[in-house]
Amino acid sequence: MKTRLMSYLYGAAALTLSMSAVPAMAQVRQVVLASSGGVYEKIIREHWLNPFEVATGIKVVVVPSDNTAETRAKVQAMIVSGNVTWDIFLEGEMDAEASSHLNRVENIDDFCLQFKDRADLLPGTCKASGVLFGRGATLITYNKERFPNGGPTTWKEFWDTKAYPGVRTMPAQADAWRQLTVALLADGVPVQDLYPLDVDRAFKKLDELRPSVGLWWKSGDQTTQGFRNGEYDTGFMWLTRTMALKNEGQPIVWSYDGALLVGDRYAVVKGAPHKAEALALLKFFLDSPEIQGKISEALAISPPSIGAYQYMSAEARANMPSAEQIKSKMVIPDAEWINVNKAMLIARWNAWIQN
């Protein structure tokens, strides 16, 4: 018995020593990416993350995070605690322009130098704050089965609950600029006069619609699940989620009239444990117009590379938010005004929504 025990101990010790001798390079390399999940995650997994893993051998671990506000808070908490476990997260382009954003992310200016002469990339695609993933629309949608004769296609009609009765869904992001902007459009403010926002007037207009809002959403997945479950009849939501529902065969219709044109950037968390792998993933995306084209068609977002359009169908190209006949109908928010006034907007929104 003693002999067998000693043999076991010697064997275990030898195994431990042999494992410790394995070079670090032989260990699995990975990058941790935060995602809101759902259809969005399936699309980037299929067209970007999986091809990257095959090409590089670097594993992409996706962790769930419901919305940008929650993601931002988690990133900040990791940095403060000194326990950073994520590498990459998606941030709205508006928030990526805020000075506070650079306190949470790695400055990737040096990384971006390799793309400065890339004529196919939009100006500002790669900058200190992150890499442009795409630009999309937040717009009016409706269930055509609930509105067989046509639903609301303008913000004035969206607010007209007599002509277009039914339950609405609206975003509940605390910075509130989306809700306030479209409220002013519904109240007749011309696009060129929207900013600076008349906050008092906008909240007064929101008071009118509030009884008809059955779902205040904080993540894109809430809007898709809500539509499938029949929780609302018409809504204000992301085109990416709208297209996902359409591709499922859902009876959804949308309007670009008064839609908001906004983008997203992938940023590297300050102190990311796998920074080199994170930058490799971003480079793979920027160097692959075909991948951008496939993702853009699936999500209905305008890609950062002009070369990506050749990989889309003619129908997809015609329905891109960047198409001139569509872009002319859309609203480009004033990022500078919004970021300067964000604290005030959050305070006003929280007071209103909790009342």
C-alpha positions as CSV (number, residue, x, y, z in Angstrom):
1,M,0.0,0.0,0.0
2,K,2.8,2.4,1.0
3,T,4.7,1.5,-2.2
4,R,1.6,2.2,-4.4
5,L,1.0,5.5,-2.6
6,M,4.6,6.7,-3.1
7,S,4.4,5.7,-6.8
8,Y,1.2,7.8,-7.1
9,L,2.8,10.8,-5.4
10,Y,5.9,10.6,-7.6
11,G,3.7,10.4,-10.7
12,A,1.6,13.3,-9.7
13,A,4.7,15.4,-9.0
14,A,6.2,14.5,-12.4
15,L,2.9,15.5,-14.1
16,T,2.8,18.8,-12.3
17,L,6.4,19.6,-13.3
18,S,5.7,18.6,-16.9
19,M,2.6,20.8,-17.1
20,S,4.5,23.8,-15.6
21,A,7.1,23.3,-18.2
22,V,4.6,23.9,-21.1
23,P,5.6,27.2,-22.7
24,A,3.1,30.1,-22.3
25,M,2.8,30.3,-26.1
26,A,1.3,26.8,-26.1
27,Q,-1.6,28.0,-24.0
28,V,-4.9,28.9,-25.7
29,R,-5.0,32.6,-26.7
30,Q,-8.3,34.3,-26.4
31,V,-10.2,37.6,-26.5
32,V,-13.3,38.4,-24.4
33,L,-16.0,40.4,-26.1
34,A,-19.1,41.8,-24.4
35,S,-22.3,41.4,-26.4
36,S,-26.0,42.1,-26.0
37,G,-26.7,38.6,-27.3
38,G,-29.7,37.4,-29.4
39,V,-29.7,37.7,-33.2
40,Y,-27.0,40.3,-33.2
41,E,-24.6,37.9,-31.5
42,K,-25.5,35.1,-33.9
43,I,-24.7,37.3,-36.9
44,I,-21.3,38.5,-35.7
45,R,-20.4,35.0,-34.5
46,E,-21.2,33.6,-38.0
47,H,-19.6,36.2,-40.1
48,W,-16.8,37.6,-38.0
49,L,-15.9,35.8,-34.8
50,N,-15.9,32.2,-36.2
51,P,-13.8,33.2,-39.3
52,F,-11.4,35.0,-37.0
53,E,-10.9,31.9,-34.8
54,V,-10.3,29.7,-37.9
55,A,-7.8,32.2,-39.4
56,T,-5.8,33.0,-36.2
57,G,-6.4,30.2,-33.7
58,I,-7.5,32.9,-31.2
59,K,-10.7,31.9,-29.3
60,V,-13.4,34.6,-28.9
61,V,-15.3,34.3,-25.7
62,V,-18.5,36.2,-25.7
63,V,-20.0,37.4,-22.4
64,P,-23.5,38.8,-22.0
65,S,-24.3,42.4,-21.2
66,D,-27.8,43.7,-21.7
67,N,-27.3,47.3,-22.8
68,T,-24.7,50.0,-23.3
69,A,-25.4,51.7,-20.0
70,E,-25.0,48.4,-18.1
71,T,-21.9,47.6,-20.1
72,R,-20.4,51.0,-19.5
73,A,-21.0,50.6,-15.7
74,K,-19.4,47.1,-15.6
75,V,-16.4,48.3,-17.5
76,Q,-16.0,51.2,-15.1
77,A,-16.3,48.9,-12.1
78,M,-13.7,46.5,-13.4
79,I,-11.2,49.4,-13.9
80,V,-11.8,50.8,-10.4
81,S,-11.4,47.4,-8.8
82,G,-8.3,46.6,-10.8
83,N,-9.9,43.3,-12.0
84,V,-10.5,43.7,-15.7
85,T,-11.8,40.5,-17.3
86,W,-13.2,41.9,-20.6
87,D,-11.2,43.0,-23.6
88,I,-13.7,44.6,-26.1
89,F,-17.1,46.2,-25.8
90,L,-19.5,48.0,-28.1
91,E,-20.1,51.7,-27.3
92,G,-22.5,54.1,-29.0
93,E,-20.8,56.5,-31.3
94,M,-22.4,59.4,-29.4
95,D,-21.0,58.2,-26.0
96,A,-17.6,57.4,-27.6
97,E,-17.2,61.1,-28.4
98,A,-17.5,62.0,-24.7
99,S,-14.2,62.8,-22.9
100,S,-15.1,60.4,-20.1
101,H,-15.0,57.5,-22.6
102,L,-11.2,57.7,-22.9
103,N,-10.9,57.1,-19.2
104,R,-12.5,53.7,-19.7
105,V,-10.7,52.6,-22.9
106,E,-7.2,52.1,-24.3
107,N,-6.1,54.9,-26.6
108,I,-5.6,53.0,-29.9
109,D,-4.2,55.9,-32.0
110,D,-0.9,54.0,-32.6
111,F,-2.9,51.0,-33.8
112,C,-4.9,53.2,-36.2
113,L,-1.8,54.5,-38.0
114,Q,-1.8,51.5,-40.2
115,F,-5.2,52.4,-41.6
116,K,-4.5,56.1,-42.3
117,D,-3.9,55.6,-46.0
118,R,-6.8,53.2,-46.6
119,A,-9.0,55.1,-49.1
120,D,-11.8,52.5,-48.8
121,L,-12.4,53.4,-45.1
122,L,-14.6,56.2,-44.0
123,P,-12.8,59.1,-42.4
124,G,-12.5,58.5,-38.6
125,T,-13.2,54.8,-38.9
126,C,-10.3,54.1,-36.6
127,K,-9.5,56.6,-33.9
128,A,-8.4,56.8,-30.3
129,S,-11.9,55.9,-28.9
130,G,-12.3,52.8,-31.0
131,V,-13.2,51.2,-34.3
132,L,-16.3,52.1,-36.2
133,F,-18.5,49.0,-36.5
134,G,-21.2,50.6,-38.6
135,R,-24.0,53.2,-38.6
136,G,-27.6,52.4,-38.4
137,A,-31.1,53.8,-37.9
138,T,-33.4,54.0,-34.9
139,L,-36.8,54.4,-36.4
140,I,-40.6,53.9,-36.5
141,T,-41.8,50.3,-36.9
142,Y,-45.3,48.7,-36.9
143,N,-47.0,45.3,-37.1
144,K,-48.8,45.3,-40.4
145,E,-51.3,42.7,-39.1
146,R,-52.4,45.3,-36.5
147,F,-52.5,48.0,-39.1
148,P,-53.7,46.3,-42.3
149,N,-54.4,49.7,-44.0
150,G,-51.0,51.1,-43.0
151,G,-49.5,52.2,-39.8
152,P,-47.8,55.4,-38.6
153,T,-44.8,56.4,-40.8
154,T,-44.1,59.9,-39.2
155,W,-43.6,61.0,-35.6
156,K,-46.7,63.1,-35.8
157,E,-48.7,59.9,-36.8
158,F,-46.9,57.9,-34.2
159,W,-48.2,60.3,-31.5
160,D,-51.7,60.2,-33.0
161,T,-53.2,57.4,-30.9
162,K,-56.7,58.1,-32.2
163,A,-55.9,57.6,-35.9
164,Y,-53.4,54.8,-35.0
165,P,-54.6,53.2,-31.8
166,G,-52.4,50.5,-30.2
167,V,-49.6,49.9,-27.7
168,R,-46.3,51.7,-28.3
169,T,-42.7,50.8,-27.4
170,M,-40.1,53.4,-26.7
171,P,-36.4,53.4,-25.6
172,A,-35.7,53.9,-21.9
173,Q,-32.1,55.0,-22.1
174,A,-31.5,57.5,-19.3
175,D,-29.7,60.1,-21.4
176,A,-33.1,60.5,-23.1
177,W,-31.9,62.4,-26.2
178,R,-33.6,59.9,-28.5
179,Q,-37.0,60.2,-26.9
180,L,-36.8,64.0,-26.6
181,T,-35.7,64.4,-30.2
182,V,-38.6,62.5,-31.8
183,A,-41.0,64.1,-29.3
184,L,-40.0,67.5,-30.8
185,L,-40.4,66.2,-34.3
186,A,-43.9,65.0,-33.4
187,D,-44.6,68.5,-32.1
188,G,-43.7,70.0,-35.4
189,V,-40.1,71.2,-34.8
190,P,-38.2,71.3,-38.1
191,V,-35.1,69.0,-38.3
192,Q,-32.7,72.0,-38.6
193,D,-34.1,73.6,-35.4
194,L,-34.0,70.5,-33.2
195,Y,-30.7,71.3,-31.4
196,P,-30.3,72.6,-28.8
197,L,-33.3,70.5,-27.6
198,D,-36.2,72.3,-26.0
199,V,-36.3,69.9,-23.1
200,D,-39.4,71.2,-21.4
201,R,-41.4,71.2,-24.6
202,A,-40.2,67.6,-25.4
203,F,-41.2,66.2,-22.0
204,K,-44.6,67.9,-22.3
205,K,-45.1,66.1,-25.6
206,L,-43.9,62.8,-24.1
207,D,-46.6,63.3,-21.4
208,E,-49.2,62.9,-24.2
209,L,-47.8,59.5,-25.4
210,R,-46.9,58.0,-22.1
211,P,-50.3,56.3,-21.4
212,S,-49.9,54.3,-24.7
213,V,-46.4,53.1,-24.1
214,G,-46.6,49.5,-22.9
215,L,-42.9,48.6,-23.2
216,W,-40.0,50.8,-22.3
217,W,-37.0,49.0,-23.6
218,K,-33.3,49.0,-22.6
219,S,-31.9,46.4,-24.9
220,G,-32.5,45.4,-28.5
221,D,-33.4,41.9,-27.5
222,Q,-36.4,43.3,-25.5
223,T,-37.8,44.8,-28.7
224,T,-37.5,41.6,-30.7
225,Q,-39.0,39.5,-28.0
226,G,-41.7,42.0,-27.4
227,F,-42.7,42.0,-31.1
228,R,-42.8,38.2,-31.2
229,N,-45.0,38.2,-28.0
230,G,-47.4,40.8,-29.3
231,E,-46.5,43.2,-26.5
232,Y,-46.8,46.3,-28.8
233,D,-48.2,47.3,-32.1
234,T,-45.9,50.1,-33.2
235,G,-42.5,51.2,-31.9
236,F,-39.3,53.2,-31.9
237,M,-36.5,50.7,-32.3
238,W,-33.2,49.8,-34.0
239,L,-33.3,48.9,-37.6
240,T,-30.8,46.1,-36.8
241,R,-33.5,44.3,-34.7
242,T,-36.2,45.3,-37.2
243,M,-34.4,43.5,-40.0
244,A,-33.8,40.5,-37.8
245,L,-37.6,40.2,-37.3
246,K,-38.2,40.7,-41.0
247,N,-35.7,37.9,-41.8
248,E,-37.7,35.6,-39.4
249,G,-40.8,36.3,-41.4
250,Q,-42.4,38.6,-38.9
251,P,-45.0,41.1,-40.2
252,I,-42.9,44.2,-39.5
253,V,-42.8,47.4,-41.5
254,W,-40.6,50.5,-40.9
255,S,-40.2,54.1,-41.9
256,Y,-37.1,56.1,-42.4
257,D,-38.9,59.4,-42.0
258,G,-37.4,61.2,-39.0
259,A,-35.2,58.2,-38.2
260,L,-32.0,58.8,-36.1
261,L,-28.7,58.0,-37.8
262,V,-26.2,56.8,-35.2
263,G,-23.2,54.5,-35.1
264,D,-21.4,52.1,-32.8
265,R,-17.7,51.6,-32.0
266,Y,-15.8,48.7,-30.6
267,A,-13.5,49.9,-27.9
268,V,-10.7,48.1,-26.0
269,V,-11.1,48.2,-22.2
270,K,-8.4,50.0,-20.4
271,G,-6.1,47.4,-18.9
272,A,-7.5,44.6,-21.1
273,P,-5.8,41.3,-20.3
274,H,-5.7,40.3,-24.0
275,K,-5.1,43.6,-25.6
276,A,-3.0,42.2,-28.5
277,E,-5.7,39.7,-29.3
278,A,-8.3,42.4,-29.1
279,L,-6.5,44.5,-31.6
280,A,-6.0,41.5,-33.9
281,L,-9.8,41.0,-33.9
282,L,-10.4,44.6,-34.8
283,K,-7.8,44.5,-37.6
284,F,-9.4,41.4,-39.0
285,F,-12.7,43.2,-39.2
286,L,-11.2,46.3,-40.9
287,D,-9.2,44.2,-43.3
288,S,-12.2,42.2,-44.4
289,P,-14.7,44.2,-46.6
290,E,-16.5,40.9,-47.3
291,I,-17.1,40.3,-43.6
292,Q,-18.3,43.8,-43.2
293,G,-20.6,43.4,-46.2
294,K,-22.2,40.3,-44.9
295,I,-22.7,41.7,-41.4
296,S,-24.1,45.0,-42.8
297,E,-26.6,43.3,-45.0
298,A,-27.8,41.1,-42.1
299,L,-28.1,44.0,-39.7
300,A,-29.0,46.8,-42.1
301,I,-26.1,49.0,-41.0
302,S,-23.7,51.1,-43.2
303,P,-20.2,49.6,-43.1
304,P,-17.0,51.5,-42.5
305,S,-15.5,50.2,-45.8
306,I,-16.7,51.3,-49.1
307,G,-15.5,48.0,-50.5
308,A,-18.1,46.2,-48.4
309,Y,-21.0,47.2,-50.7
310,Q,-19.9,44.9,-53.5
311,Y,-20.6,41.9,-51.2
312,M,-24.2,43.0,-50.6
313,S,-27.3,42.3,-52.7
314,A,-28.7,45.2,-54.7
315,E,-31.7,45.3,-52.4
316,A,-29.5,45.6,-49.3
317,R,-27.5,48.4,-50.9
318,A,-30.7,50.3,-51.7
319,N,-31.9,50.0,-48.1
320,M,-28.7,51.0,-46.4
321,P,-29.0,54.0,-44.1
322,S,-26.2,55.6,-46.1
323,A,-28.2,55.5,-49.3
324,E,-28.8,59.1,-50.4
325,Q,-32.6,58.7,-50.8
326,I,-32.8,57.4,-47.2
327,K,-30.1,59.5,-45.5
328,S,-31.9,62.7,-46.6
329,K,-34.9,61.7,-44.5
330,M,-32.9,61.1,-41.3
331,V,-31.8,63.1,-38.3
332,I,-28.1,63.3,-37.4
333,P,-28.0,64.1,-33.6
334,D,-25.7,66.8,-32.2
335,A,-23.2,64.8,-30.2
336,E,-21.4,67.8,-28.7
337,W,-24.7,69.3,-27.3
338,I,-25.8,65.9,-26.0
339,N,-22.6,65.1,-24.2
340,V,-22.3,68.5,-22.6
341,N,-25.9,68.2,-21.3
342,K,-25.9,64.5,-20.5
343,A,-26.1,64.9,-16.7
344,M,-29.0,67.2,-17.0
345,L,-30.8,64.9,-19.4
346,I,-30.3,61.9,-17.2
347,A,-31.6,63.8,-14.1
348,R,-34.7,65.0,-16.0
349,W,-35.4,61.6,-17.5
350,N,-35.2,59.8,-14.2
351,A,-37.5,62.3,-12.5
352,W,-40.0,62.0,-15.3
353,I,-40.0,58.2,-15.7
354,Q,-40.2,57.6,-11.9
355,N,-43.1,60.0,-11.5
